[in-house]
Amino acid sequence: MNEAISDLAGLGLSLPSPAYLVGAIVFGLIGLGAFRIGRAKGRKPTLWLGVALMLYPYLVSSTWLLYLVGLALCAGLWADRA
């Protein structure tokens, strides 16, 4: 196992931290819920904020930025509530 990890590190790849994984899962689940609610109620902003919450972890590599963007998108959901 350690050999595989060191081989990946030699290629410039690294595993995400547990904090990153937890944040990606939590924000992804919030995004899934927002997407389903937005689709069911016909609310486009909620739907698209949900899509953004599900997809942005693939674009962000640092943990602090993951939480910053996730909290900003969640604030957008809170502001969009009806």
Order of alpha helices (4+ residues) and beta strands (2+ residues): alpha-alpha-alpha-alpha
